Amino acid sequence: MLNVIFQNDFFNKKLRSNILITIFALSFMISPLKSYAQAGKNNINKEMYSLSAYLKKHFNIQGNIASNREWEKIAIHDSWHKTFRLSYWLNSKYYGQTEAVISDDDLERELEKFGIDYYFVWGESQKHPPVSI
């Protein structure tokens, strides 16, 4: 892409081409730097490790896990990422999320179909009460 841009007469001057290369390189650094800056504030790995240790100790949770769908401002803190990490620390298999809108009967069928032992509900949801399988 840069090669095509440099064919333009405007970028024949060394200073202009160097500025463009610098901006291009810096654009790839924004996301990692932003994640690094937020890591100290919200360490999702540490939180899920602590939660998994608590669940192991008090409830001996292990098996097939699924979760609801909940979105967060920080993408890596949504319910998929939380439960994926939690499943890892619990030595369990994560089957993913249910549909965003699902009836109680459909939820129960899905959980039975895939042999889900634990269904995690993140956020403030009263829609899906505990299902006994």
Order of alpha helices (4+ residues) and beta strands (2+ residues): alpha-alpha-alpha-alpha-beta-alpha-beta-alpha-beta
